[in-house]
Amino acid sequence: MGAELLPLLKDFLYIVVILLATIILAQLAGRFFRRLIRKSSEDLHSDPTNYKFLRHAVVAIIYIVGIGLAIYTIPQLRTLAKSLLAGAGLLAVAVGFASQHALGNVISGLFIVIFKPFRVNDRIELRTYTGMVEDITLRHTVIRNYENRRIIIPNSIISDEIIVNSDFDEEKICKWIEVEISYESDLALAKRLIMERVLDHPLRIEGRTPEQIANDDPEVMVRVIRLGASGITLRAWAWAKNATDAFVMNSDLLEDLVLLLPSQGIEIPYPHHTIIQKTPPHATS
């Protein structure tokens, strides 16, 4: 009885050793790539997208090879696998249909990594979603929105979307600061006050081209862009170094202007509705 159990025990030990080695190797590979990603991002200031995608691919390959070796170690499963290969044509077709989406996600992920329409740490907008790209895996892309929630989008879907990338090529952003004033307000004074507030904001940067600087164009342009039902809409073009600074600058300036303009006699209008109640012809006193 002991002699019969010895081969089974030996096979079991082989499987345990192979699986443990697979798990340890996968953990070491993952740790190595995480360290490489951190070093490339913080020290070298390079794009970590390739390293993150490669980490997922290497870990997946290690697990596939390790589990395959563990199965191949068992003689019974090896014999069963050989016998099933003869009739595996139908199964292969079924698996092929079932894995179309999975394979499409992997290929789309490779195209994203190669052509880089967006990268890890880029701020992007698509459909109704806005956030920062946190990871690109073999199957999906992870976006962290500004509520710190993760949006998981399959690679095959996101690769077909129209994406607004705030960090593509350069991070500098032109933010529109829009304020509506009444028709009775002093237009020239309102434009001057808006321009001064934008110029004084600490997050504003120089956005003019060398040609515009040589031509002595204004640092901040303020123009009338709309004549509405309630008032005149003014727009100032303010530049910031990235999307985060642009958001903060826009919020600060709107809060500042809504307090400043009325104190200078410039009205910020709001809709007024006049309600007329007519007495019905048949009404009697």
PLY file of the C-alpha trace (Angstrom):
ply
format ascii 1.0
element vertex 285
property float x
property float y
property float z
element edge 284
property int vertex1
property int vertex2
end_header
0.00 0.00 0.00
2.83 2.36 0.86
4.60 1.56 -2.40
1.44 2.47 -4.35
1.02 5.79 -2.55
4.64 6.78 -3.01
4.31 7.80 -6.73
1.11 9.75 -5.95
2.79 11.52 -3.08
5.77 12.29 -5.31
3.50 13.76 -8.02
1.63 15.78 -5.38
4.89 17.20 -4.06
5.99 18.09 -7.60
2.73 19.94 -8.18
2.97 21.81 -4.87
6.59 22.81 -5.58
5.74 23.98 -9.11
2.71 26.00 -7.95
4.65 27.57 -5.08
7.53 28.43 -7.41
5.03 29.94 -9.87
3.43 32.11 -7.19
6.81 33.25 -5.82
8.17 34.01 -9.30
5.02 35.95 -10.22
5.26 37.97 -6.99
8.94 38.72 -7.59
8.24 39.78 -11.18
5.38 42.00 -10.04
7.55 43.58 -7.33
10.39 44.16 -9.79
8.11 45.92 -12.28
6.42 47.99 -9.57
9.86 49.18 -8.44
10.79 49.89 -12.05
7.56 51.83 -12.57
8.14 53.90 -9.44
11.73 54.64 -10.41
10.83 55.58 -13.98
8.00 57.84 -12.82
9.69 59.59 -9.91
13.41 59.57 -10.71
13.56 59.45 -14.50
10.23 61.24 -15.13
9.46 58.79 -17.95
6.18 57.23 -19.07
5.29 54.14 -16.94
2.64 52.84 -19.35
4.86 50.26 -21.08
6.18 48.90 -17.78
2.70 48.52 -16.30
1.35 46.70 -19.35
4.47 44.50 -19.51
4.11 43.64 -15.81
0.59 42.32 -16.39
1.73 40.35 -19.45
4.75 38.78 -17.69
2.76 37.79 -14.59
0.04 36.23 -16.76
2.61 34.22 -18.75
4.29 32.99 -15.55
0.96 31.72 -14.18
-0.01 30.06 -17.48
3.35 28.28 -17.80
3.38 27.26 -14.14
-0.15 25.83 -14.15
0.58 24.07 -17.44
3.70 22.44 -15.98
1.74 21.38 -12.88
-0.92 19.71 -15.01
1.68 18.05 -17.24
3.33 16.55 -14.14
0.25 14.35 -13.47
0.45 11.29 -15.78
-3.31 10.71 -15.67
-4.09 14.23 -16.80
-1.35 14.03 -19.43
-2.93 10.88 -20.90
-6.40 12.44 -20.74
-5.17 15.54 -22.51
-3.68 13.49 -25.34
-6.92 11.56 -25.79
-8.95 14.76 -25.89
-6.76 16.35 -28.55
-8.23 14.05 -31.22
-11.71 15.45 -30.74
-10.72 18.98 -29.80
-11.69 20.57 -33.11
-15.21 21.42 -32.04
-13.99 22.61 -28.64
-11.40 24.85 -30.31
-14.10 26.47 -32.43
-16.26 27.05 -29.35
-13.35 28.47 -27.37
-12.41 30.66 -30.33
-15.87 32.22 -30.43
-15.91 32.61 -26.65
-12.49 34.26 -26.55
-13.02 36.78 -29.35
-13.74 39.62 -26.93
-10.88 38.64 -24.62
-8.41 38.48 -27.51
-9.78 41.76 -28.88
-9.14 43.42 -25.51
-5.54 42.14 -25.46
-4.85 43.34 -29.02
-6.49 46.72 -28.29
-4.34 47.01 -25.16
-1.22 46.39 -27.24
-2.27 49.08 -29.72
-2.89 51.54 -26.85
0.58 50.86 -25.44
2.26 51.12 -28.87
0.48 54.19 -30.30
-0.22 55.91 -26.93
-3.47 57.87 -27.50
-3.30 58.14 -23.71
-0.81 57.03 -21.07
-0.81 56.21 -17.39
-1.34 59.43 -15.34
-2.98 61.26 -18.28
-6.22 63.16 -17.59
-8.83 62.13 -20.16
-12.51 62.63 -20.95
-14.71 60.17 -22.83
-18.49 60.04 -23.00
-19.61 61.19 -19.54
-16.44 60.02 -17.76
-13.55 62.20 -16.68
-10.51 61.16 -14.68
-6.89 60.05 -14.61
-5.63 56.85 -16.25
-4.42 54.67 -13.39
-3.58 51.41 -15.14
-3.71 49.62 -18.52
-4.04 45.84 -18.12
-4.28 43.05 -20.69
-8.07 43.27 -20.58
-9.14 46.75 -19.47
-8.13 50.31 -18.69
-8.65 51.70 -15.18
-9.63 55.37 -14.84
-9.76 57.05 -11.43
-12.29 59.87 -11.44
-12.20 62.96 -9.23
-14.42 61.26 -6.62
-11.66 58.61 -6.24
-13.82 55.96 -7.88
-12.44 53.50 -10.44
-14.02 53.24 -13.89
-13.18 49.93 -15.61
-13.43 50.09 -19.41
-12.53 47.13 -21.71
-9.64 47.98 -24.02
-11.62 47.07 -27.15
-14.25 49.69 -26.21
-11.98 52.53 -25.13
-9.80 52.13 -28.24
-12.86 52.97 -30.40
-13.87 56.03 -28.39
-13.23 59.70 -29.10
-11.03 60.81 -26.20
-10.14 64.29 -24.96
-6.63 64.00 -23.52
-5.60 67.00 -21.42
-1.98 65.81 -21.22
-1.35 64.74 -24.83
1.88 66.30 -26.17
1.79 69.12 -23.57
-0.09 69.80 -20.34
-0.59 73.56 -20.76
-4.29 74.48 -20.92
-6.20 77.59 -21.93
-9.16 78.06 -19.58
-12.16 80.20 -20.50
-13.28 82.51 -17.70
-16.81 83.56 -18.62
-18.91 86.18 -16.80
-22.26 87.71 -17.76
-22.97 91.39 -17.03
-26.09 93.49 -17.57
-26.56 95.74 -20.60
-26.57 98.80 -18.34
-23.13 98.02 -16.85
-19.88 99.76 -17.82
-18.48 97.32 -20.40
-14.96 98.76 -20.54
-14.64 98.74 -16.73
-15.85 95.14 -16.52
-13.29 94.00 -19.11
-10.49 95.80 -17.30
-11.41 94.33 -13.90
-11.61 90.80 -15.30
-8.25 91.19 -17.04
-6.59 92.51 -13.86
-7.93 89.64 -11.75
-6.70 87.04 -14.23
-3.27 88.67 -14.43
-2.97 88.65 -10.62
-3.85 84.99 -10.14
-0.79 82.97 -8.99
-1.61 79.93 -11.14
-1.77 81.87 -14.41
1.12 81.38 -16.81
2.27 83.11 -19.99
0.29 81.71 -22.91
1.36 83.99 -25.73
3.49 82.81 -28.62
6.82 84.55 -29.33
5.16 86.34 -32.26
2.33 87.62 -30.03
4.85 88.82 -27.44
6.84 90.61 -30.18
3.62 92.26 -31.40
2.88 93.37 -27.82
-0.48 91.56 -27.73
-2.30 91.71 -24.37
-1.28 89.04 -21.88
-4.95 88.30 -21.19
-7.58 88.81 -23.88
-11.14 89.69 -22.78
-13.85 89.78 -25.45
-17.62 89.95 -25.79
-18.75 86.54 -27.06
-22.53 86.59 -26.62
-25.50 88.98 -26.39
-28.01 87.05 -24.35
-31.55 87.63 -23.16
-30.38 88.84 -19.74
-26.97 90.35 -20.43
-23.59 90.41 -22.17
-21.24 87.43 -21.81
-17.53 88.25 -21.50
-14.77 85.70 -21.90
-11.16 85.91 -20.70
-8.50 83.51 -22.01
-6.35 82.37 -19.06
-3.51 79.84 -19.36
-2.46 77.34 -16.68
0.30 74.72 -16.65
-2.10 71.75 -16.33
-5.76 70.78 -15.99
-5.68 70.77 -12.19
-4.32 74.31 -11.95
-6.80 75.44 -14.62
-9.73 74.10 -12.59
-8.54 75.79 -9.39
-7.84 79.05 -11.20
-11.30 79.06 -12.82
-13.02 78.43 -9.48
-11.00 81.14 -7.71
-11.63 83.75 -10.40
-15.37 83.12 -10.61
-15.70 83.46 -6.85
-13.55 86.60 -6.88
-15.44 88.25 -9.76
-18.90 87.54 -8.38
-17.87 89.57 -5.31
-15.78 92.24 -7.06
-17.99 93.28 -10.00
-21.12 94.24 -8.01
-18.94 96.27 -5.61
-17.78 98.30 -8.63
-21.34 98.98 -9.84
-21.35 96.19 -12.47
-24.50 94.09 -12.26
-24.39 90.32 -12.76
-27.90 89.66 -14.08
-30.21 86.79 -13.37
-33.46 85.88 -15.17
-36.62 87.78 -14.21
-40.09 86.44 -14.97
-43.22 88.58 -15.11
-46.44 86.70 -14.39
-49.73 88.21 -15.63
-52.95 86.72 -14.32
-55.93 87.47 -16.53
-59.47 87.39 -15.20
-61.64 84.98 -17.20
-64.36 86.73 -19.29
-67.19 84.90 -17.50
-65.91 85.75 -14.02
-68.32 87.89 -11.97
-67.63 90.02 -8.95
0 1
1 2
2 3
3 4
4 5
5 6
6 7
7 8
8 9
9 10
10 11
11 12
12 13
13 14
14 15
15 16
16 17
17 18
18 19
19 20
20 21
21 22
22 23
23 24
24 25
25 26
26 27
27 28
28 29
29 30
30 31
31 32
32 33
33 34
34 35
35 36
36 37
37 38
38 39
39 40
40 41
41 42
42 43
43 44
44 45
45 46
46 47
47 48
48 49
49 50
50 51
51 52
52 53
53 54
54 55
55 56
56 57
57 58
58 59
59 60
60 61
61 62
62 63
63 64
64 65
65 66
66 67
67 68
68 69
69 70
70 71
71 72
72 73
73 74
74 75
75 76
76 77
77 78
78 79
79 80
80 81
81 82
82 83
83 84
84 85
85 86
86 87
87 88
88 89
89 90
90 91
91 92
92 93
93 94
94 95
95 96
96 97
97 98
98 99
99 100
100 101
101 102
102 103
103 104
104 105
105 106
106 107
107 108
108 109
109 110
110 111
111 112
112 113
113 114
114 115
115 116
116 117
117 118
118 119
119 120
120 121
121 122
122 123
123 124
124 125
125 126
126 127
127 128
128 129
129 130
130 131
131 132
132 133
133 134
134 135
135 136
136 137
137 138
138 139
139 140
140 141
141 142
142 143
143 144
144 145
145 146
146 147
147 148
148 149
149 150
150 151
151 152
152 153
153 154
154 155
155 156
156 157
157 158
158 159
159 160
160 161
161 162
162 163
163 164
164 165
165 166
166 167
167 168
168 169
169 170
170 171
171 172
172 173
173 174
174 175
175 176
176 177
177 178
178 179
179 180
180 181
181 182
182 183
183 184
184 185
185 186
186 187
187 188
188 189
189 190
190 191
191 192
192 193
193 194
194 195
195 196
196 197
197 198
198 199
199 200
200 201
201 202
202 203
203 204
204 205
205 206
206 207
207 208
208 209
209 210
210 211
211 212
212 213
213 214
214 215
215 216
216 217
217 218
218 219
219 220
220 221
221 222
222 223
223 224
224 225
225 226
226 227
227 228
228 229
229 230
230 231
231 232
232 233
233 234
234 235
235 236
236 237
237 238
238 239
239 240
240 241
241 242
242 243
243 244
244 245
245 246
246 247
247 248
248 249
249 250
250 251
251 252
252 253
253 254
254 255
255 256
256 257
257 258
258 259
259 260
260 261
261 262
262 263
263 264
264 265
265 266
266 267
267 268
268 269
269 270
270 271
271 272
272 273
273 274
274 275
275 276
276 277
277 278
278 279
279 280
280 281
281 282
282 283
283 284
